[in-house]
Amino acid sequence: MRIASLLPSSTEILFALGLGDSIVGITHECDFPPEVRGKRVVVRSRLPQTNDPAEIDRLVREFTSRGESIYRVDAEALRELDPDLIVTQDLCHVCAASPDDLAAALAILPRTPRVLSLNPHTLADVWNDVFTVGASTGRDAEAQELVHELKTKVEDVARAVAKASAEVTRPRVLCLEWLDPPFNAGHWVPEMIDLAGGDDVLGIEGKPSRSISWEEIAAAKPEIILISPCGYDLEKVRDELTRMNFPEAWSELPAVLHGKVYFTDANAYFSRPGPRLAEGVAVLAAAINPHAAIPHVPPGSLVRWEHESTASARPN
């Protein structure tokens, strides 16, 4: 089977099901596992290169206001690759190419491939997507085993959290998936915060992220803040934090006053609806319960940040 994966999360799912050799086409953002390097890129961003988050937000809004996609599907590359299956999504047109982006490319293909469109909003949806991909590729047994493994990881974390936080008030947690302007994290992240022992102060389980004001953040009084900008790895987040001009009210937030502001790799553990979300629950639990023995926390995945740009890696 020849598979084109048009989103990073499906690429991760396919590899986890043992289908890495079947993948012939990927997006420019597919970077995990490392074995994906060298696959032919069939989807690229149309946005100009910039490290300014405010400018990225402006460009995205400009494209969407004109009804234009921010992605370009390489129809000629797909024609040459001649895939049997194309995996895409219809959840977030800012995060990855959509079926609409694919439609024009399909028209020139020598034969019509199967198109599988994923649309998860919760952790259960993500696990079901693993089953769906498995059923579409003849890997049902592998999918069952993978989902069992992921659920077990989450259950292990939930048990550790319950043991660590018995009879303690759940802390108020804010997860930011963008800084300029600020966006809260949505969809499956509020559920992950709940499983990790926290109370999401601005997110709603299963609902999209949204732009929020610094006034809302101040009113919410978060006791723990996790910064995980969509599309950013650890080093890029660190660089962004050193350049960020926070409003005066930032320094008065409980999380800032008590040194409980963390950042992490959003691509790895939060923004991509794939297998590593299970580890994302562990990362959150480690931030919420810093003195507890939380299982399945990837080494170096959680960094504590101090307002004066002095960050120290929290031992995991």
Disulfide bonds with the S-S distance in Angstrom:
none
